[in-house]
Amino acid sequence: MKRMTMVLAAAVFAAVLLAAGWPAASGPQAAARPAQLQKLDIATGRWVFHGKSIATAGAAPGRKAAAWTWRADCRWSTDRLYLLCAFHNVWAGKPVKSLVVDTWNARDHSYWHYEMFSAGAGGAHPFSSRMTIHGNTWIEQSASERHGHKLRTRIVYVYSSSRRVRVKIQSSRDGKPWKTLDAGVGVKIAG
């Protein structure tokens, strides 16, 4: 419940920033930003991703190969502590809209990824995960229990430049090797 309250507070905060037009911070406030947050700068701007869902053995029932498109608009909060991304995705013809907040937490020395949905997924269960950044690779990873099996899911972003990124969504059941379920490429179109 505490985590849900924190995610909802982040959503309200982000909505206020969206309405205000996300002005950039300047002066001492911007200079005091932790160095770890500078690694998130590469994701700012407007992005278009194109990819495919891959039908694999052991995937969710009814899963079929299909094309998908993501559109993301990523900007800093006014205090430049939170990277806010509005996603407008189309998965196999179905729209999914979400707001993502990525940040660095100084207390637990970790990156965190929070995602709230307005369409395409229920609003009662926002997605949150610890995120790692090593060089040009970002990994968001979560775990859940399904039918008595531990299912791990991760999204892997590999930036080849500040304007191009490859993305894979992968799963692992009970610690077995990772299977790629979705793969695509993102290109920065503005920013």
Secondary structure, DSSP 8 states (H G I E B T S, - for coil): -HHHHHHHHHHHHHHHHHHHT-----THHHHTS-GGGGGGGGG-EEEEEEEEE---TTSSTT---EEEEEEEEEEE-TTSS-EEEEEEEEETTEEEEEEEEEEEETTTTEEEEEEEEEESS-TTS-EEEEEEEETTEEEEEEEEEETTEEEEEEEEEEEEETTEEEEEEEEEETT---EEEEEEEEEEEE-
